[in-house]
Amino acid sequence: MMRRTWAEVDLSALRRNYRVYRDLVAPRPVMAVIKADAYGHGAVPVARALREEGVCLFAVASLSEGIQLRKAGIEGEILILGHTPAELAPELTGYDLIQTVVDQAHGEALAAAGLPVRCHVAVDTGMGRIGLRADDPDACEETIRFLAGRLSLEGIFTHLSEADSDGADARAFTRRQIALFEAVAARVGDLRLVAHCLNSAGGMYHQTNLPGPVRLGITLYGQKPDASNILPAGIHPVLSLKSTVSMVKRILPGDSVGYGRTFIAEAPMRLATVSAGYADGVHRLLSNNGAVLIRGKRAPIVGRVCMDQITVDVTGIPEVNPGDIVTLIGRDGGEEITADEFAARSNTISYEILCSFPSRVERVYFGQ
């Protein structure tokens, strides 16, 4: 077994997730968000699979991510959602990428480059990160029209900050965000810009009268925008995290396990050492807290998570042997550890978990 820890990426599940979501939001087109290496799944393989499904709209976070796709031969529209310095305008035009304008000064700097940079303008309706303030519609309209005369302005967009929450306040806030954005879009309707505001959760739980694309992110990968959400039938996780048992040993009462001796055996136990640690994305907060699956059964993590290894209690799984496959995220038989469970035990969210697997965790693709 050459692999020590790896992530299995089921491209057939990715395709099915896309089809389910596409049908849910039709006739709106879907913009596939493949930033952060497609949320840790591998941007180029994901983009290629989606291109075969007919996807022609993509979103990334940075210029380098966009260039990576172009160099891999990915065709279609690619929107950079984050900031790119104006001095890199030649790369934007050279690779035919669409740049987000984060504010008027950024737009002016891009225009000063003297190149036909394709752009979408960000509009801030309450997220508070980037964009023109939608609650000042006069200034917002003035800036959009100013930029439309100086750049190859093709669209405007906003981002919903609480679309994944079912609370009354959150739903009201989301409705206000959408209304603010619709008002800005109406003011510049004569410019015939693409206007988009729905993210994964927005497309599932909210409506807008604007026909622009839905930006499909976390749900494309079979994960919930929020752990409390219920996904449409047919959407399933795309990624599983696997490792192997390197050693099995017995310990006696009073024996300690791991750094800091945070686990002391109270009875004879059988432990398995697993070749995965925090350098593989297995967060240290899982120390004496998380679990893995071996031979279809749960094995609790005992002791501290190390950089490259963990130890798990397999006293109740006597058939475990070195070389056995360990599932850290995914299904084994009738048991499953979801990314949401993994994240909750790590005091974070599934997004961070999926994006935290380093390059040494090989991605293995199947279902193509």
C-alpha positions in Angstrom: 0.0 0.0 0.0 1.8 3.1 -1.2 -0.7 5.6 0.1 -0.7 6.6 3.7 -3.6 9.1 3.8 -5.6 10.1 0.7 -8.9 11.6 -0.3 -11.2 9.8 -2.6 -13.2 12.1 -5.0 -16.3 10.6 -6.6 -16.8 12.5 -9.8 -20.0 10.7 -10.6 -21.4 12.0 -7.3 -20.3 15.5 -8.3 -22.1 15.2 -11.7 -25.3 13.9 -10.0 -25.2 16.8 -7.4 -24.9 19.3 -10.2 -27.8 17.8 -12.2 -30.0 17.8 -9.1 -29.2 21.4 -8.3 -29.4 22.5 -11.9 -32.9 21.1 -12.2 -33.9 22.7 -8.8 -33.0 26.2 -9.9 -33.9 26.0 -13.6 -34.2 28.0 -15.8 -31.4 29.9 -14.1 -27.9 28.8 -15.2 -25.5 27.5 -12.6 -22.1 29.1 -11.9 -19.9 26.5 -10.4 -17.7 27.8 -7.6 -14.4 26.0 -7.7 -12.2 28.3 -5.6 -9.8 27.0 -3.0 -8.9 24.0 -5.3 -12.6 23.3 -5.7 -13.1 23.3 -1.9 -10.2 20.8 -1.6 -11.5 18.4 -4.3 -9.2 19.5 -7.1 -10.1 22.4 -9.3 -9.0 21.0 -12.7 -10.6 17.5 -12.4 -13.8 19.1 -11.1 -13.9 21.7 -13.8 -13.3 19.1 -16.5 -16.1 16.9 -15.2 -18.5 19.9 -15.0 -17.5 21.0 -18.5 -18.6 17.6 -19.8 -22.0 18.3 -18.1 -22.3 21.5 -20.0 -21.2 24.0 -17.3 -19.8 27.1 -18.9 -19.7 29.5 -15.9 -17.1 29.2 -13.2 -16.0 31.2 -10.2 -12.6 31.3 -8.5 -11.0 33.4 -5.7 -7.9 34.7 -7.3 -6.0 35.4 -10.5 -3.7 32.4 -10.0 -6.7 30.1 -9.7 -8.1 31.4 -12.9 -4.8 31.0 -14.7 -4.5 27.4 -13.5 -7.8 26.6 -15.1 -6.9 28.3 -18.4 -3.5 26.5 -18.5 -5.4 23.2 -18.0 -7.5 24.0 -21.1 -10.7 24.9 -19.3 -13.0 26.9 -21.5 -16.0 29.0 -20.5 -16.5 32.1 -18.4 -14.3 32.4 -15.3 -15.1 35.0 -12.7 -12.5 36.0 -10.1 -14.5 36.7 -6.9 -11.6 38.4 -5.0 -9.3 41.4 -5.5 -6.6 41.5 -8.2 -4.2 44.5 -8.3 -4.6 46.7 -11.3 -1.0 46.2 -12.4 -2.0 42.6 -13.3 -4.6 43.7 -15.8 -2.5 42.3 -18.7 -2.9 38.8 -17.1 -6.6 39.3 -16.7 -7.1 40.1 -20.4 -4.5 37.7 -21.6 -6.2 34.7 -20.0 -9.7 36.1 -20.7 -10.7 36.3 -17.0 -13.5 38.3 -15.5 -12.4 40.5 -12.6 -14.5 41.6 -9.6 -14.4 45.3 -9.0 -14.3 45.7 -5.2 -14.9 49.4 -5.0 -14.7 52.6 -7.2 -11.0 53.1 -6.6 -10.2 49.6 -7.7 -12.3 50.1 -10.8 -10.6 53.4 -11.6 -7.2 51.7 -11.2 -8.2 48.9 -13.6 -9.5 51.4 -16.1 -6.2 53.3 -15.9 -4.4 50.2 -17.2 -5.9 51.0 -20.6 -7.0 47.4 -21.3 -10.5 46.0 -21.9 -10.7 44.2 -18.6 -13.9 42.2 -18.3 -15.5 43.0 -14.9 -18.4 42.4 -12.6 -19.0 45.0 -9.8 -19.5 43.7 -6.3 -22.4 45.3 -4.4 -22.4 45.2 -0.6 -26.0 44.5 0.7 -24.9 43.5 4.2 -22.1 41.1 4.0 -19.7 43.9 4.9 -16.7 42.6 2.9 -16.3 44.1 -0.6 -18.5 46.1 -2.9 -20.4 49.3 -3.4 -22.9 50.1 -0.6 -26.3 49.2 -1.8 -27.9 51.3 1.0 -26.6 54.4 -0.9 -28.3 53.6 -4.2 -27.5 57.0 -5.8 -23.8 56.6 -5.3 -24.0 53.0 -6.2 -25.7 53.7 -9.5 -23.3 56.6 -10.3 -20.2 54.4 -9.8 -21.6 51.5 -11.9 -22.4 53.9 -14.7 -18.9 55.5 -14.4 -17.2 52.1 -14.6 -19.4 51.0 -17.4 -18.0 53.8 -19.5 -14.4 52.8 -18.8 -14.3 49.0 -18.5 -15.8 46.0 -20.2 -18.5 45.9 -17.5 -20.6 42.7 -17.8 -22.3 42.2 -14.5 -23.0 43.0 -10.9 -23.4 40.7 -7.9 -23.9 40.5 -4.2 -23.3 37.8 -1.6 -25.9 36.6 1.0 -24.6 36.3 4.5 -27.3 34.3 6.2 -29.2 32.5 3.4 -28.4 29.2 5.1 -30.3 30.1 8.3 -34.0 29.4 8.9 -34.3 31.9 11.8 -36.9 34.6 11.3 -34.3 37.4 11.7 -32.0 35.7 9.2 -34.7 35.2 6.6 -35.8 38.8 7.0 -32.2 40.0 6.6 -31.7 37.9 3.5 -35.0 39.3 2.0 -33.6 42.8 2.6 -30.3 41.9 1.0 -32.1 40.6 -2.1 -34.4 43.6 -2.2 -31.5 46.1 -2.0 -29.7 44.3 -4.8 -32.8 44.1 -7.0 -33.2 47.9 -6.5 -29.6 48.6 -7.7 -30.0 46.2 -10.6 -33.2 48.0 -11.6 -31.5 51.4 -11.6 -28.9 50.2 -14.1 -31.2 47.9 -16.1 -30.5 49.7 -19.3 -26.9 48.6 -19.2 -28.1 45.0 -19.6 -25.7 43.6 -17.0 -25.8 40.1 -15.7 -27.0 40.4 -12.1 -26.5 37.5 -9.6 -27.1 37.2 -5.9 -28.0 33.6 -5.0 -25.4 31.2 -3.5 -26.0 27.5 -2.7 -28.3 28.2 0.1 -29.9 31.2 -1.6 -30.8 29.0 -4.6 -32.4 26.4 -2.3 -34.3 28.6 0.1 -34.9 32.1 -1.5 -36.2 33.7 -4.6 -35.3 36.8 -6.7 -36.9 38.3 -9.8 -33.4 38.6 -11.4 -32.6 35.9 -14.0 -28.8 35.8 -13.3 -26.9 32.6 -12.4 -26.9 30.8 -9.1 -23.4 30.5 -7.7 -23.2 26.8 -6.6 -20.5 26.2 -4.0 -20.5 23.9 -1.0 -23.6 22.0 -2.2 -22.0 21.0 -5.4 -19.7 18.9 -3.3 -22.6 17.3 -1.4 -22.2 19.3 1.7 -24.6 21.4 3.6 -24.2 25.2 3.7 -25.1 24.9 7.4 -25.0 21.6 9.4 -28.7 22.1 10.2 -29.8 22.3 6.5 -31.6 19.5 4.7 -30.2 19.0 1.2 -32.4 18.1 -1.8 -32.8 14.4 -2.4 -30.0 13.0 -4.6 -27.2 15.2 -3.4 -24.4 13.3 -1.7 -20.9 13.9 -0.4 -18.2 13.8 -3.1 -15.1 13.3 -0.9 -14.0 10.7 1.6 -10.9 10.8 3.6 -9.0 7.5 4.1 -5.9 6.3 5.8 -4.3 3.0 6.9 -3.5 1.1 10.0 0.3 0.9 10.4 0.4 -1.0 13.7 -1.8 -2.8 16.3 -0.6 -3.2 19.9 -1.9 -4.1 23.3 -1.6 -1.8 26.3 -2.1 -2.4 30.0 -3.9 -0.4 32.8 -1.9 2.6 33.6 -0.2 2.9 30.2 -0.3 6.3 28.7 -0.9 7.3 25.1 0.5 10.2 23.1 2.0 13.6 23.8 1.2 15.0 27.3 0.0 11.6 28.5 -3.6 12.9 28.0 -5.0 9.4 27.9 -4.3 6.8 30.6 -5.7 3.3 30.1 -8.0 2.0 32.8 -8.1 -1.5 31.5 -6.3 -3.7 29.0 -6.8 -2.3 25.5 -6.0 -2.9 21.9 -4.9 0.1 20.0 -4.3 0.8 16.3 -1.9 3.4 15.0 -3.3 5.3 11.9 -1.0 7.1 9.4 -2.8 10.5 9.5 -2.3 13.5 11.7 -2.9 17.3 11.8 -0.5 17.8 8.9 -3.0 15.8 6.9 -6.0 17.9 8.1 -7.0 15.8 11.1 -7.4 18.7 13.5 -5.7 18.5 16.9 -9.1 19.2 18.6 -10.0 15.6 17.7 -7.6 14.5 20.4 -9.6 12.2 22.8 -12.7 13.4 21.0 -13.1 12.1 17.4 -13.5 8.7 15.9 -12.6 6.8 12.7 -14.2 3.8 11.0 -12.4 0.5 10.6 -14.2 -2.6 9.2 -17.5 -0.8 9.4 -17.2 0.1 13.1 -16.3 3.2 15.1 -13.0 3.4 16.8 -12.5 6.4 19.2 -9.3 8.5 18.9 -7.3 8.2 22.1 -4.5 10.5 23.0 -3.4 13.6 21.2 -3.5 13.9 17.4 0.1 14.0 16.3 1.5 15.7 13.2 1.5 12.4 11.2 -0.3 9.8 13.3 -3.2 9.1 15.6 -4.0 6.2 17.8 -7.5 4.7 18.1 -9.2 2.2 20.4 -9.9 -1.0 18.5 -10.5 -3.2 21.6 -14.0 -3.9 20.4 -12.9 -4.7 16.8 -10.6 -7.7 17.3 -10.3 -8.4 13.6 -8.3 -5.1 12.9 -4.9 -5.7 11.4 -2.1 -3.6 9.9 -2.9 -2.5 6.4 -6.6 -2.1 7.1 -8.3 0.9 5.5 -9.4 3.6 7.9 -12.2 6.0 7.1 -11.9 9.4 8.7 -14.6 11.1 6.6 -17.1 9.0 4.7 -19.0 5.8 4.9 -17.9 2.3 5.8 -20.6 -0.3 5.8 -23.6 1.0 7.8 -21.6 3.7 9.6 -20.7 7.2 8.4 -18.6 10.1 9.7 -19.8 13.2 7.8 -17.7 16.3 7.2 -20.2 18.1 9.5 -19.5 15.7 12.4 -15.7 15.9 11.7 -16.1 19.7 11.7 -18.2 19.9 14.8 -15.8 17.9 16.8 -13.0 20.2 15.5 -15.0 23.3 16.5 -15.3 24.5 13.0 -17.4 24.1 9.8 -17.2 21.6 6.9 -15.9 24.3 4.5 -12.7 24.7 6.6 -12.3 20.9 6.9 -12.5 20.3 3.2 -10.1 23.2 2.4 -7.5 22.1 4.9 -6.2 18.9 3.3 -2.7 19.6 2.2 -1.1 18.5 -1.1 0.5 15.4 0.6 -3.0 14.1 0.9 -3.3 12.6 -2.6 -6.6 13.0 -4.4 -7.8 9.8 -6.0 -10.5 10.2 -8.6 -13.0 7.7 -9.7 -16.5 7.6 -11.3 -15.3 9.6 -14.3 
